[in-house]
Amino acid sequence: PPPPPSAPPPPSRPPLSAATRRRFGPLRLRVPAENRRQAFVLRGARVLSNARGSAPGQLFLERGRALALLPGPFSEMAPMFLEAVLPALRKRFASRLRVRRALFRFGGISESAADERLRPVLRASRGVEFTLLAGPGLVELHASASAATARGAQEALELVRARVERRMRGHLCRHGETLESALGEALLQRGWRLAAAESCTGGLLSKRLTDVPGASRWFLGSAVAYGNALKRSLLGVSGRTLARFGAVSAACAREMARGARERFGADAALSITGIAGPTGGTKAKPVGTAFIGLSLPGRTTAFRRVSPGTREGIRERTVSAALWRLYRELTRIPGN
Amino acid sequence: PPPPPSAPPPPSRPPLSAATRRRFGPLRLRVPAENRRQAFVLRGARVLSNARGSAPGQLFLERGRALALLPGPFSEMAPMFLEAVLPALRKRFASRLRVRRALFRFGGISESAADERLRPVLRASRGVEFTLLAGPGLVELHASASAATARGAQEALELVRARVERRMRGHLCRHGETLESALGEALLQRGWRLAAAESCTGGLLSKRLTDVPGASRWFLGSAVAYGNALKRSLLGVSGRTLARFGAVSAACAREMARGARERFGADAALSITGIAGPTGGTKAKPVGTAFIGLSLPGRTTAFRRVSPGTREGIRERTVSAALWRLYRELTRIPGN
């Protein structure tokens, strides 16, 4: 094995890293001493800029060994690893095997259920490595085929692609990196504007839609009608519906979606009303029950969705179900 | 040292853990095989129930050693560690020192700035251990004083308390566990209902308010007016204000807050309008600029807040600033 890298030299003390200056400079904020201290780097390090925080990463590549120093919180460390360290390692330690990669995204299915359904494909595909990851809204399958030639790797990957697409029919997401951005792209393709109306998710549906930069091109806004008074005044839900079926009902979800679409001047609207818990459940409508409404030109529907988990998990899963339902309606890809 | 624990026995296979049955049972969902597999436990293990997922934790305590098996995602592992493993370790490995603990929460200040401001207190307090943690909205300081007697530990802690409270004046949060629940308690104490109006935060303000179970007792709802048309129709922002000052202005924030308070029948209202990025910034209003409006009976104000970071970080910090401002207005604790 090669000798270990030489001991890192003592810290150098630049007055302040360029990244930290950029971060605080234009905002004319005072830079706390703690953030100045975070900007110190070791001599000889390649500085990895940290777009998400003030402490930069540092990378040493020497005599066949790599040493990376990445700062604290996962949300800052992980992007630096993926964007800077991993490419540097790949470049430095490239193997002679040819590798081809593919990424599949699935909506409307849990990680466990996707795992179970994909198992035969994963077993049948020798020489291909798989990683299944659950994000909010979509499950991702990363496939990596290795062979002596690029063509061999590509062929192995195409076989996997055909098998995965057959097996996961009805769950394939073919736009965007997230469910939210996929939905945004599908709306943009139609030139449609979306509106929303939410009760138990309390703004999470709108928050997730507006996580996408530029969402204003396809999202108009939302009424977070947490109490029944706002369901009536903002969305036009009828008192009769609330009295007869309650706020957690398909009828209420339909009126919320139709109200948002018509009153906000949208082409499509999503609504959610349900019981996020921890209290408020009944035998007929246990905690986790939600009705998701969908209003399109000439057609307004609603369906019931029951999600397990905590208040937080129920709200996230209910929003994902609503987004996926609209995405499928908008795309109607053959076989999807 | 004591001998290592004996090798764990082979897995036992109960048909399904009680926790998993509880999780899926009432919802009448099919339990995927993957979740059944997750329910397997080793013989002799103390099963740690997992309220947030389907895979239980397992704990072995034997001859002075502890072995804990905790399932995958951090959101499931961490609560199991805190709620079951840590208390068991404390009980089993208790020291003879007496320990007294205190927890302080600070709002309206970053972790780095709190660290800098607290440093003299932390340095001056021998025999007391400190941990500073940043959550969304509040920074937490955990203090743990150890002494030979309970009274000694208590006295050391009281000294710390006096120093911390003097040093952090203006940033002490004295309600709730989170900023959102603190605000909810302060509203409940006054018997007030809150409404909201948001633009660049796109629902995050409402989402965070409704993260608190029972938020319907003090939160009516919100208008997520992402486009200008909804700012006018839902909140009554004047076309003249939008034309003269733009949507990202103190005047617009004030009209949004006043509109939400008056139209939704609330006692108080918060509004946010700004530029979350990554694009849309100007020299006068760089990315991260937001105007936060606050409408109380007889008084409507707005202030400018500039936050560093990504789109996500800017949105979270802007919401925290808005919540903290209202909390301080409502509490007006002497010296805070």
Interface residues (C-beta under 8 A of the other chain):
Chain A: R23 F24 P26 L27 R28 L29 P32 A33 E34 N35 A51 R52 G53 S54 S110 S112 A113 D115 E116 A196 E198 T201 G202 G203 L204 L205 S206 K207 R208 L209 T210 D211 P213 G214 A215 S216 F219 L220 G221 S222 A223 V224 A225 Y226 G227 A229 L230 S233 L234 R263 F264 G265 G277 P278 T279 P286 G288 V306 S307 P308 G309 T310 R311 E312 G313
Chain B: R23 F24 P26 L27 R28 L29 P32 A33 E34 N35 A51 R52 G53 S54 S110 S112 A113 D115 E116 A196 E198 T201 G202 G203 L204 L205 S206 K207 R208 L209 T210 D211 P213 G214 A215 S216 F219 L220 G221 S222 A223 V224 A225 Y226 G227 A229 L230 S233 L234 R263 F264 G265 G277 P278 T279 P286 G288 V306 S307 P308 G309 T310 R311 E312 G313
